Amino acid sequence: MLLASNQAVLDSERPWFMGLDLLDEGDGDLLTVPIPEQGWVNTAATHRLYRPWVGERVASTAPETMERVGEALRPSLEL
């Protein structure tokens, strides 16, 4: 799971935030973004996550990768 909410939301006490499933391989969708050394995320398939369901951080990704995720999220969320 890739946490895809704003850092301020992740740092807050807010109980819900947004995430994306990590896929083992790309699905060919225009809105799917590679996450180096982790897999792929399809930004059209967002999930609402409840904070108590989320465990410890396993890894992180580079800011450039998160920028690509953000670029793909905007059209998928019609922003």
PDB file of N, CA, C and O in Angstrom, chain B, residues numbered from 101:
ATOM      1  N   MET B 101       0.850  -1.169   0.000  1.00  0.00           N
ATOM      2  CA  MET B 101       0.000   0.000   0.000  1.00  0.00           C
ATOM      3  C   MET B 101       0.896   1.232   0.000  1.00  0.00           C
ATOM      4  O   MET B 101       1.838   1.326   0.787  1.00  0.00           O
ATOM      5  N   LEU B 102       0.598   2.163  -0.878  1.00  0.00           N
ATOM      6  CA  LEU B 102       1.300   3.446  -0.922  1.00  0.00           C
ATOM      7  C   LEU B 102       0.370   4.488  -0.318  1.00  0.00           C
ATOM      8  O   LEU B 102      -0.746   4.678  -0.800  1.00  0.00           O
ATOM      9  N   LEU B 103       0.825   5.164   0.737  1.00  0.00           N
ATOM     10  CA  LEU B 103       0.035   6.233   1.339  1.00  0.00           C
ATOM     11  C   LEU B 103       0.140   7.440   0.432  1.00  0.00           C
ATOM     12  O   LEU B 103       1.241   7.904   0.136  1.00  0.00           O
ATOM     13  N   ALA B 104      -0.995   7.952  -0.012  1.00  0.00           N
ATOM     14  CA  ALA B 104      -0.991   8.992  -1.028  1.00  0.00           C
ATOM     15  C   ALA B 104      -1.682  10.275  -0.575  1.00  0.00           C
ATOM     16  O   ALA B 104      -2.111  11.074  -1.407  1.00  0.00           O
ATOM     17  N   SER B 105      -1.792  10.475   0.718  1.00  0.00           N
ATOM     18  CA  SER B 105      -2.380  11.708   1.236  1.00  0.00           C
ATOM     19  C   SER B 105      -1.292  12.745   1.451  1.00  0.00           C
ATOM     20  O   SER B 105      -0.106  12.419   1.505  1.00  0.00           O
ATOM     21  N   ASN B 106      -1.704  13.985   1.571  1.00  0.00           N
ATOM     22  CA  ASN B 106      -0.796  15.084   1.880  1.00  0.00           C
ATOM     23  C   ASN B 106      -0.079  14.795   3.199  1.00  0.00           C
ATOM     24  O   ASN B 106      -0.668  14.214   4.111  1.00  0.00           O
ATOM     25  N   GLN B 107       1.179  15.196   3.302  1.00  0.00           N
ATOM     26  CA  GLN B 107       1.964  14.936   4.514  1.00  0.00           C
ATOM     27  C   GLN B 107       1.301  15.516   5.763  1.00  0.00           C
ATOM     28  O   GLN B 107       1.375  14.918   6.837  1.00  0.00           O
ATOM     29  N   ALA B 108       0.657  16.674   5.632  1.00  0.00           N
ATOM     30  CA  ALA B 108      -0.032  17.270   6.780  1.00  0.00           C
ATOM     31  C   ALA B 108      -1.165  16.358   7.265  1.00  0.00           C
ATOM     32  O   ALA B 108      -1.401  16.251   8.468  1.00  0.00           O
ATOM     33  N   VAL B 109      -1.860  15.705   6.337  1.00  0.00           N
ATOM     34  CA  VAL B 109      -2.923  14.759   6.710  1.00  0.00           C
ATOM     35  C   VAL B 109      -2.305  13.543   7.391  1.00  0.00           C
ATOM     36  O   VAL B 109      -2.809  13.078   8.413  1.00  0.00           O
ATOM     37  N   LEU B 110      -1.220  13.030   6.829  1.00  0.00           N
ATOM     38  CA  LEU B 110      -0.565  11.858   7.422  1.00  0.00           C
ATOM     39  C   LEU B 110      -0.029  12.157   8.821  1.00  0.00           C
ATOM     40  O   LEU B 110      -0.042  11.284   9.689  1.00  0.00           O
ATOM     41  N   ASP B 111       0.440  13.380   9.043  1.00  0.00           N
ATOM     42  CA  ASP B 111       0.993  13.762  10.344  1.00  0.00           C
ATOM     43  C   ASP B 111      -0.088  14.137  11.364  1.00  0.00           C
ATOM     44  O   ASP B 111       0.195  14.240  12.557  1.00  0.00           O
ATOM     45  N   SER B 112      -1.304  14.338  10.905  1.00  0.00           N
ATOM     46  CA  SER B 112      -2.384  14.764  11.803  1.00  0.00           C
ATOM     47  C   SER B 112      -2.973  13.572  12.561  1.00  0.00           C
ATOM     48  O   SER B 112      -2.546  12.431  12.386  1.00  0.00           O
ATOM     49  N   GLU B 113      -3.943  13.859  13.389  1.00  0.00           N
ATOM     50  CA  GLU B 113      -4.667  12.823  14.121  1.00  0.00           C
ATOM     51  C   GLU B 113      -5.883  12.337  13.332  1.00  0.00           C
ATOM     52  O   GLU B 113      -6.639  11.490  13.807  1.00  0.00           O
ATOM     53  N   ARG B 114      -6.063  12.869  12.142  1.00  0.00           N
ATOM     54  CA  ARG B 114      -7.197  12.501  11.299  1.00  0.00           C
ATOM     55  C   ARG B 114      -7.254  10.974  11.146  1.00  0.00           C
ATOM     56  O   ARG B 114      -6.229  10.361  10.845  1.00  0.00           O
ATOM     57  N   PRO B 115      -8.424  10.339  11.344  1.00  0.00           N
ATOM     58  CA  PRO B 115      -8.475   8.879  11.328  1.00  0.00           C
ATOM     59  C   PRO B 115      -8.453   8.247   9.938  1.00  0.00           C
ATOM     60  O   PRO B 115      -8.172   7.054   9.821  1.00  0.00           O
ATOM     61  N   TRP B 116      -8.740   9.010   8.884  1.00  0.00           N
ATOM     62  CA  TRP B 116      -8.804   8.459   7.529  1.00  0.00           C
ATOM     63  C   TRP B 116      -7.828   9.172   6.607  1.00  0.00           C
ATOM     64  O   TRP B 116      -7.603  10.375   6.744  1.00  0.00           O
ATOM     65  N   PHE B 117      -7.251   8.435   5.671  1.00  0.00           N
ATOM     66  CA  PHE B 117      -6.438   9.024   4.621  1.00  0.00           C
ATOM     67  C   PHE B 117      -6.481   8.131   3.394  1.00  0.00           C
ATOM     68  O   PHE B 117      -7.094   7.064   3.431  1.00  0.00           O
ATOM     69  N   MET B 118      -5.845   8.545   2.313  1.00  0.00           N
ATOM     70  CA  MET B 118      -5.930   7.841   1.046  1.00  0.00           C
ATOM     71  C   MET B 118      -4.687   6.984   0.804  1.00  0.00           C
ATOM     72  O   MET B 118      -3.571   7.354   1.168  1.00  0.00           O
ATOM     73  N   GLY B 119      -4.916   5.830   0.180  1.00  0.00           N
ATOM     74  CA  GLY B 119      -3.818   4.950  -0.188  1.00  0.00           C
ATOM     75  C   GLY B 119      -4.069   4.298  -1.538  1.00  0.00           C
ATOM     76  O   GLY B 119      -5.177   4.341  -2.072  1.00  0.00           O
ATOM     77  N   LEU B 120      -3.025   3.697  -2.075  1.00  0.00           N
ATOM     78  CA  LEU B 120      -3.076   3.001  -3.362  1.00  0.00           C
ATOM     79  C   LEU B 120      -2.444   1.625  -3.199  1.00  0.00           C
ATOM     80  O   LEU B 120      -1.411   1.489  -2.544  1.00  0.00           O
ATOM     81  N   ASP B 121      -3.057   0.606  -3.790  1.00  0.00           N
ATOM     82  CA  ASP B 121      -2.494  -0.742  -3.752  1.00  0.00           C
ATOM     83  C   ASP B 121      -1.214  -0.806  -4.560  1.00  0.00           C
ATOM     84  O   ASP B 121      -1.127  -0.228  -5.643  1.00  0.00           O
ATOM     85  N   LEU B 122      -0.226  -1.503  -4.041  1.00  0.00           N
ATOM     86  CA  LEU B 122       0.987  -1.796  -4.806  1.00  0.00           C
ATOM     87  C   LEU B 122       0.740  -3.051  -5.636  1.00  0.00           C
ATOM     88  O   LEU B 122       0.312  -4.079  -5.111  1.00  0.00           O
ATOM     89  N   LEU B 123       1.009  -2.959  -6.922  1.00  0.00           N
ATOM     90  CA  LEU B 123       0.863  -4.082  -7.838  1.00  0.00           C
ATOM     91  C   LEU B 123       2.243  -4.659  -8.150  1.00  0.00           C
ATOM     92  O   LEU B 123       3.243  -3.941  -8.133  1.00  0.00           O
ATOM     93  N   ASP B 124       2.290  -5.957  -8.433  1.00  0.00           N
ATOM     94  CA  ASP B 124       3.559  -6.595  -8.780  1.00  0.00           C
ATOM     95  C   ASP B 124       4.076  -6.151 -10.145  1.00  0.00           C
ATOM     96  O   ASP B 124       5.285  -6.089 -10.369  1.00  0.00           O
ATOM     97  N   GLU B 125       3.150  -5.842 -11.057  1.00  0.00           N
ATOM     98  CA  GLU B 125       3.565  -5.404 -12.396  1.00  0.00           C
ATOM     99  C   GLU B 125       2.577  -4.385 -12.931  1.00  0.00           C
ATOM    100  O   GLU B 125       1.455  -4.274 -12.438  1.00  0.00           O
ATOM    101  N   GLY B 126       2.998  -3.647 -13.938  1.00  0.00           N
ATOM    102  CA  GLY B 126       2.138  -2.649 -14.545  1.00  0.00           C
ATOM    103  C   GLY B 126       0.976  -3.304 -15.267  1.00  0.00           C
ATOM    104  O   GLY B 126       1.104  -4.411 -15.789  1.00  0.00           O
ATOM    105  N   ASP B 127      -0.151  -2.623 -15.294  1.00  0.00           N
ATOM    106  CA  ASP B 127      -1.339  -3.165 -15.949  1.00  0.00           C
ATOM    107  C   ASP B 127      -1.624  -2.492 -17.287  1.00  0.00           C
ATOM    108  O   ASP B 127      -2.660  -2.748 -17.901  1.00  0.00           O
ATOM    109  N   GLY B 128      -0.713  -1.633 -17.744  1.00  0.00           N
ATOM    110  CA  GLY B 128      -0.876  -0.971 -19.034  1.00  0.00           C
ATOM    111  C   GLY B 128      -1.787   0.245 -19.011  1.00  0.00           C
ATOM    112  O   GLY B 128      -1.967   0.902 -20.037  1.00  0.00           O
ATOM    113  N   ASP B 129      -2.361   0.553 -17.861  1.00  0.00           N
ATOM    114  CA  ASP B 129      -3.249   1.705 -17.738  1.00  0.00           C
ATOM    115  C   ASP B 129      -2.430   2.989 -17.770  1.00  0.00           C
ATOM    116  O   ASP B 129      -1.342   3.052 -17.197  1.00  0.00           O
ATOM    117  N   LEU B 130      -2.949   4.005 -18.435  1.00  0.00           N
ATOM    118  CA  LEU B 130      -2.293   5.303 -18.529  1.00  0.00           C
ATOM    119  C   LEU B 130      -2.054   5.922 -17.151  1.00  0.00           C
ATOM    120  O   LEU B 130      -1.108   6.690 -16.978  1.00  0.00           O
ATOM    121  N   LEU B 131      -2.900   5.597 -16.171  1.00  0.00           N
ATOM    122  CA  LEU B 131      -2.800   6.171 -14.829  1.00  0.00           C
ATOM    123  C   LEU B 131      -2.018   5.296 -13.855  1.00  0.00           C
ATOM    124  O   LEU B 131      -2.060   5.526 -12.646  1.00  0.00           O
ATOM    125  N   THR B 132      -1.304   4.292 -14.369  1.00  0.00           N
ATOM    126  CA  THR B 132      -0.464   3.431 -13.534  1.00  0.00           C
ATOM    127  C   THR B 132       0.964   3.969 -13.541  1.00  0.00           C
ATOM    128  O   THR B 132       1.525   4.277 -14.593  1.00  0.00           O
ATOM    129  N   VAL B 133       1.536   4.073 -12.346  1.00  0.00           N
ATOM    130  CA  VAL B 133       2.858   4.680 -12.157  1.00  0.00           C
ATOM    131  C   VAL B 133       3.812   3.645 -11.546  1.00  0.00           C
ATOM    132  O   VAL B 133       3.450   2.971 -10.582  1.00  0.00           O
ATOM    133  N   PRO B 134       5.032   3.510 -12.097  1.00  0.00           N
ATOM    134  CA  PRO B 134       6.007   2.611 -11.477  1.00  0.00           C
ATOM    135  C   PRO B 134       6.554   3.214 -10.178  1.00  0.00           C
ATOM    136  O   PRO B 134       6.829   4.412 -10.104  1.00  0.00           O
ATOM    137  N   ILE B 135       6.703   2.378  -9.174  1.00  0.00           N
ATOM    138  CA  ILE B 135       7.299   2.764  -7.901  1.00  0.00           C
ATOM    139  C   ILE B 135       8.597   1.963  -7.793  1.00  0.00           C
ATOM    140  O   ILE B 135       8.555   0.777  -7.467  1.00  0.00           O
ATOM    141  N   PRO B 136       9.743   2.582  -8.059  1.00  0.00           N
ATOM    142  CA  PRO B 136      11.008   1.846  -8.100  1.00  0.00           C
ATOM    143  C   PRO B 136      11.211   0.952  -6.875  1.00  0.00           C
ATOM    144  O   PRO B 136      11.021   1.365  -5.731  1.00  0.00           O
ATOM    145  N   GLU B 137      11.604  -0.287  -7.164  1.00  0.00           N
ATOM    146  CA  GLU B 137      11.917  -1.303  -6.160  1.00  0.00           C
ATOM    147  C   GLU B 137      10.720  -1.731  -5.314  1.00  0.00           C
ATOM    148  O   GLU B 137      10.888  -2.488  -4.358  1.00  0.00           O
ATOM    149  N   GLN B 138       9.509  -1.259  -5.649  1.00  0.00           N
ATOM    150  CA  GLN B 138       8.317  -1.626  -4.882  1.00  0.00           C
ATOM    151  C   GLN B 138       7.224  -2.238  -5.742  1.00  0.00           C
ATOM    152  O   GLN B 138       6.501  -3.117  -5.274  1.00  0.00           O
ATOM    153  N   GLY B 139       7.084  -1.798  -6.987  1.00  0.00           N
ATOM    154  CA  GLY B 139       6.019  -2.277  -7.854  1.00  0.00           C
ATOM    155  C   GLY B 139       5.404  -1.137  -8.634  1.00  0.00           C
ATOM    156  O   GLY B 139       6.113  -0.257  -9.122  1.00  0.00           O
ATOM    157  N   TRP B 140       4.091  -1.148  -8.753  1.00  0.00           N
ATOM    158  CA  TRP B 140       3.341  -0.165  -9.524  1.00  0.00           C
ATOM    159  C   TRP B 140       2.101   0.215  -8.733  1.00  0.00           C
ATOM    160  O   TRP B 140       1.641  -0.563  -7.897  1.00  0.00           O
ATOM    161  N   VAL B 141       1.544   1.412  -8.983  1.00  0.00           N
ATOM    162  CA  VAL B 141       0.256   1.793  -8.419  1.00  0.00           C
ATOM    163  C   VAL B 141      -0.637   2.331  -9.536  1.00  0.00           C
ATOM    164  O   VAL B 141      -0.191   3.107 -10.382  1.00  0.00           O
ATOM    165  N   ASN B 142      -1.898   1.911  -9.529  1.00  0.00           N
ATOM    166  CA  ASN B 142      -2.875   2.459 -10.447  1.00  0.00           C
ATOM    167  C   ASN B 142      -3.635   3.533  -9.686  1.00  0.00           C
ATOM    168  O   ASN B 142      -4.378   3.236  -8.751  1.00  0.00           O
ATOM    169  N   THR B 143      -3.445   4.781 -10.091  1.00  0.00           N
ATOM    170  CA  THR B 143      -4.008   5.904  -9.343  1.00  0.00           C
ATOM    171  C   THR B 143      -5.518   6.033  -9.509  1.00  0.00           C
ATOM    172  O   THR B 143      -6.138   6.850  -8.830  1.00  0.00           O
ATOM    173  N   ALA B 144      -6.122   5.246 -10.395  1.00  0.00           N
ATOM    174  CA  ALA B 144      -7.574   5.261 -10.542  1.00  0.00           C
ATOM    175  C   ALA B 144      -8.243   4.375  -9.491  1.00  0.00           C
ATOM    176  O   ALA B 144      -9.467   4.377  -9.364  1.00  0.00           O
ATOM    177  N   ALA B 145      -7.445   3.622  -8.740  1.00  0.00           N
ATOM    178  CA  ALA B 145      -7.985   2.688  -7.747  1.00  0.00           C
ATOM    179  C   ALA B 145      -7.551   3.107  -6.342  1.00  0.00           C
ATOM    180  O   ALA B 145      -6.731   2.440  -5.710  1.00  0.00           O
ATOM    181  N   THR B 146      -8.110   4.214  -5.865  1.00  0.00           N
ATOM    182  CA  THR B 146      -7.746   4.704  -4.538  1.00  0.00           C
ATOM    183  C   THR B 146      -8.558   3.990  -3.458  1.00  0.00           C
ATOM    184  O   THR B 146      -9.638   3.459  -3.718  1.00  0.00           O
ATOM    185  N   HIS B 147      -8.016   3.992  -2.250  1.00  0.00           N
ATOM    186  CA  HIS B 147      -8.685   3.394  -1.094  1.00  0.00           C
ATOM    187  C   HIS B 147      -8.685   4.385   0.057  1.00  0.00           C
ATOM    188  O   HIS B 147      -7.729   5.137   0.244  1.00  0.00           O
ATOM    189  N   ARG B 148      -9.742   4.380   0.806  1.00  0.00           N
ATOM    190  CA  ARG B 148      -9.804   5.164   2.026  1.00  0.00           C
ATOM    191  C   ARG B 148      -9.310   4.252   3.145  1.00  0.00           C
ATOM    192  O   ARG B 148      -9.886   3.192   3.390  1.00  0.00           O
ATOM    193  N   LEU B 149      -8.252   4.665   3.817  1.00  0.00           N
ATOM    194  CA  LEU B 149      -7.625   3.846   4.854  1.00  0.00           C
ATOM    195  C   LEU B 149      -7.935   4.403   6.236  1.00  0.00           C
ATOM    196  O   LEU B 149      -7.916   5.615   6.452  1.00  0.00           O
ATOM    197  N   TYR B 150      -8.212   3.520   7.146  1.00  0.00           N
ATOM    198  CA  TYR B 150      -8.450   3.873   8.537  1.00  0.00           C
ATOM    199  C   TYR B 150      -7.128   3.724   9.285  1.00  0.00           C
ATOM    200  O   TYR B 150      -6.537   2.644   9.296  1.00  0.00           O
ATOM    201  N   ARG B 151      -6.669   4.793   9.901  1.00  0.00           N
ATOM    202  CA  ARG B 151      -5.345   4.850  10.517  1.00  0.00           C
ATOM    203  C   ARG B 151      -4.999   3.616  11.372  1.00  0.00           C
ATOM    204  O   ARG B 151      -3.894   3.091  11.238  1.00  0.00           O
ATOM    205  N   PRO B 152      -5.907   3.131  12.251  1.00  0.00           N
ATOM    206  CA  PRO B 152      -5.554   1.949  13.052  1.00  0.00           C
ATOM    207  C   PRO B 152      -5.289   0.686  12.225  1.00  0.00           C
ATOM    208  O   PRO B 152      -4.678  -0.256  12.729  1.00  0.00           O
ATOM    209  N   TRP B 153      -5.737   0.650  10.971  1.00  0.00           N
ATOM    210  CA  TRP B 153      -5.485  -0.511  10.114  1.00  0.00           C
ATOM    211  C   TRP B 153      -4.073  -0.529   9.556  1.00  0.00           C
ATOM    212  O   TRP B 153      -3.598  -1.572   9.109  1.00  0.00           O
ATOM    213  N   VAL B 154      -3.398   0.613   9.576  1.00  0.00           N
ATOM    214  CA  VAL B 154      -2.095   0.740   8.923  1.00  0.00           C
ATOM    215  C   VAL B 154      -0.984   0.459   9.932  1.00  0.00           C
ATOM    216  O   VAL B 154      -0.958   1.028  11.023  1.00  0.00           O
ATOM    217  N   GLY B 155      -0.071  -0.425   9.550  1.00  0.00           N
ATOM    218  CA  GLY B 155       1.041  -0.773  10.425  1.00  0.00           C
ATOM    219  C   GLY B 155       2.222   0.171  10.248  1.00  0.00           C
ATOM    220  O   GLY B 155       2.057   1.333   9.876  1.00  0.00           O
ATOM    221  N   GLU B 156       3.391  -0.337  10.514  1.00  0.00           N
ATOM    222  CA  GLU B 156       4.608   0.459  10.419  1.00  0.00           C
ATOM    223  C   GLU B 156       5.014   0.690   8.964  1.00  0.00           C
ATOM    224  O   GLU B 156       4.669  -0.088   8.074  1.00  0.00           O
ATOM    225  N   ARG B 157       5.743   1.761   8.749  1.00  0.00           N
ATOM    226  CA  ARG B 157       6.292   2.059   7.427  1.00  0.00           C
ATOM    227  C   ARG B 157       7.337   1.005   7.083  1.00  0.00           C
ATOM    228  O   ARG B 157       8.218   0.694   7.884  1.00  0.00           O
ATOM    229  N   VAL B 158       7.220   0.464   5.880  1.00  0.00           N
ATOM    230  CA  VAL B 158       8.151  -0.549   5.407  1.00  0.00           C
ATOM    231  C   VAL B 158       9.231   0.086   4.543  1.00  0.00           C
ATOM    232  O   VAL B 158      10.401  -0.292   4.610  1.00  0.00           O
ATOM    233  N   ALA B 159       8.823   1.057   3.730  1.00  0.00           N
ATOM    234  CA  ALA B 159       9.755   1.719   2.818  1.00  0.00           C
ATOM    235  C   ALA B 159       9.182   3.091   2.485  1.00  0.00           C
ATOM    236  O   ALA B 159       8.051   3.414   2.847  1.00  0.00           O
ATOM    237  N   SER B 160       9.975   3.879   1.798  1.00  0.00           N
ATOM    238  CA  SER B 160       9.503   5.164   1.301  1.00  0.00           C
ATOM    239  C   SER B 160       9.971   5.289  -0.142  1.00  0.00           C
ATOM    240  O   SER B 160      10.785   4.498  -0.618  1.00  0.00           O
ATOM    241  N   THR B 161       9.449   6.281  -0.819  1.00  0.00           N
ATOM    242  CA  THR B 161       9.827   6.479  -2.211  1.00  0.00           C
ATOM    243  C   THR B 161      10.276   7.926  -2.409  1.00  0.00           C
ATOM    244  O   THR B 161       9.969   8.802  -1.600  1.00  0.00           O
ATOM    245  N   ALA B 162      10.984   8.151  -3.464  1.00  0.00           N
ATOM    246  CA  ALA B 162      11.577   9.470  -3.739  1.00  0.00           C
ATOM    247  C   ALA B 162      10.507  10.516  -4.034  1.00  0.00           C
ATOM    248  O   ALA B 162       9.436  10.192  -4.547  1.00  0.00           O
ATOM    249  N   PRO B 163      10.801  11.765  -3.710  1.00  0.00           N
ATOM    250  CA  PRO B 163       9.860  12.852  -4.016  1.00  0.00           C
ATOM    251  C   PRO B 163       9.488  12.921  -5.505  1.00  0.00           C
ATOM    252  O   PRO B 163       8.353  13.258  -5.841  1.00  0.00           O
ATOM    253  N   GLU B 164      10.432  12.605  -6.395  1.00  0.00           N
ATOM    254  CA  GLU B 164      10.138  12.638  -7.828  1.00  0.00           C
ATOM    255  C   GLU B 164       9.081  11.597  -8.186  1.00  0.00           C
ATOM    256  O   GLU B 164       8.218  11.846  -9.027  1.00  0.00           O
ATOM    257  N   THR B 165       9.151  10.441  -7.551  1.00  0.00           N
ATOM    258  CA  THR B 165       8.158   9.395  -7.796  1.00  0.00           C
ATOM    259  C   THR B 165       6.798   9.840  -7.288  1.00  0.00           C
ATOM    260  O   THR B 165       5.787   9.639  -7.960  1.00  0.00           O
ATOM    261  N   MET B 166       6.765  10.443  -6.102  1.00  0.00           N
ATOM    262  CA  MET B 166       5.493  10.917  -5.554  1.00  0.00           C
ATOM    263  C   MET B 166       4.914  12.040  -6.418  1.00  0.00           C
ATOM    264  O   MET B 166       3.695  12.185  -6.508  1.00  0.00           O
ATOM    265  N   GLU B 167       5.770  12.825  -7.045  1.00  0.00           N
ATOM    266  CA  GLU B 167       5.287  13.857  -7.967  1.00  0.00           C
ATOM    267  C   GLU B 167       4.593  13.200  -9.159  1.00  0.00           C
ATOM    268  O   GLU B 167       3.542  13.668  -9.595  1.00  0.00           O
ATOM    269  N   ARG B 168       5.174  12.114  -9.692  1.00  0.00           N
ATOM    270  CA  ARG B 168       4.545  11.391 -10.810  1.00  0.00           C
ATOM    271  C   ARG B 168       3.212  10.790 -10.364  1.00  0.00           C
ATOM    272  O   ARG B 168       2.242  10.794 -11.122  1.00  0.00           O
ATOM    273  N   VAL B 169       3.164  10.277  -9.141  1.00  0.00           N
ATOM    274  CA  VAL B 169       1.896   9.751  -8.603  1.00  0.00           C
ATOM    275  C   VAL B 169       0.871  10.879  -8.526  1.00  0.00           C
ATOM    276  O   VAL B 169      -0.279  10.695  -8.924  1.00  0.00           O
ATOM    277  N   GLY B 170       1.276  12.046  -8.017  1.00  0.00           N
ATOM    278  CA  GLY B 170       0.377  13.193  -7.931  1.00  0.00           C
ATOM    279  C   GLY B 170      -0.128  13.625  -9.294  1.00  0.00           C
ATOM    280  O   GLY B 170      -1.303  13.957  -9.447  1.00  0.00           O
ATOM    281  N   GLU B 171       0.758  13.624 -10.291  1.00  0.00           N
ATOM    282  CA  GLU B 171       0.354  13.997 -11.657  1.00  0.00           C
ATOM    283  C   GLU B 171      -0.686  13.037 -12.209  1.00  0.00           C
ATOM    284  O   GLU B 171      -1.596  13.451 -12.928  1.00  0.00           O
ATOM    285  N   ALA B 172      -0.558  11.753 -11.879  1.00  0.00           N
ATOM    286  CA  ALA B 172      -1.520  10.757 -12.345  1.00  0.00           C
ATOM    287  C   ALA B 172      -2.809  10.798 -11.526  1.00  0.00           C
ATOM    288  O   ALA B 172      -3.881  10.483 -12.043  1.00  0.00           O
ATOM    289  N   LEU B 173      -2.713  11.180 -10.259  1.00  0.00           N
ATOM    290  CA  LEU B 173      -3.914  11.265  -9.416  1.00  0.00           C
ATOM    291  C   LEU B 173      -4.845  12.396  -9.851  1.00  0.00           C
ATOM    292  O   LEU B 173      -6.066  12.250  -9.796  1.00  0.00           O
ATOM    293  N   ARG B 174      -4.283  13.506 -10.276  1.00  0.00           N
ATOM    294  CA  ARG B 174      -5.127  14.659 -10.641  1.00  0.00           C
ATOM    295  C   ARG B 174      -6.186  14.293 -11.689  1.00  0.00           C
ATOM    296  O   ARG B 174      -7.365  14.556 -11.455  1.00  0.00           O
ATOM    297  N   PRO B 175      -5.823  13.702 -12.829  1.00  0.00           N
ATOM    298  CA  PRO B 175      -6.891  13.349 -13.788  1.00  0.00           C
ATOM    299  C   PRO B 175      -7.771  12.209 -13.283  1.00  0.00           C
ATOM    300  O   PRO B 175      -8.961  12.170 -13.595  1.00  0.00           O
ATOM    301  N   SER B 176      -7.211  11.286 -12.514  1.00  0.00           N
ATOM    302  CA  SER B 176      -8.042  10.173 -12.038  1.00  0.00           C
ATOM    303  C   SER B 176      -9.083  10.651 -11.031  1.00  0.00           C
ATOM    304  O   SER B 176     -10.148  10.047 -10.902  1.00  0.00           O
ATOM    305  N   LEU B 177      -8.778  11.732 -10.318  1.00  0.00           N
ATOM    306  CA  LEU B 177      -9.729  12.304  -9.346  1.00  0.00           C
ATOM    307  C   LEU B 177     -10.459  13.513  -9.918  1.00  0.00           C
ATOM    308  O   LEU B 177     -11.236  14.171  -9.226  1.00  0.00           O
ATOM    309  N   GLU B 178     -10.194  13.797 -11.206  1.00  0.00           N
ATOM    310  CA  GLU B 178     -10.780  14.943 -11.898  1.00  0.00           C
ATOM    311  C   GLU B 178     -10.485  16.264 -11.197  1.00  0.00           C
ATOM    312  O   GLU B 178     -11.376  17.095 -11.026  1.00  0.00           O
ATOM    313  N   LEU B 179      -9.214  16.455 -10.788  1.00  0.00           N
ATOM    314  CA  LEU B 179      -8.793  17.691 -10.141  1.00  0.00           C
ATOM    315  C   LEU B 179      -8.186  18.655 -11.141  1.00  0.00           C
ATOM    316  O   LEU B 179      -7.774  19.753 -10.768  1.00  0.00           O
TER     317      LEU B 179
END
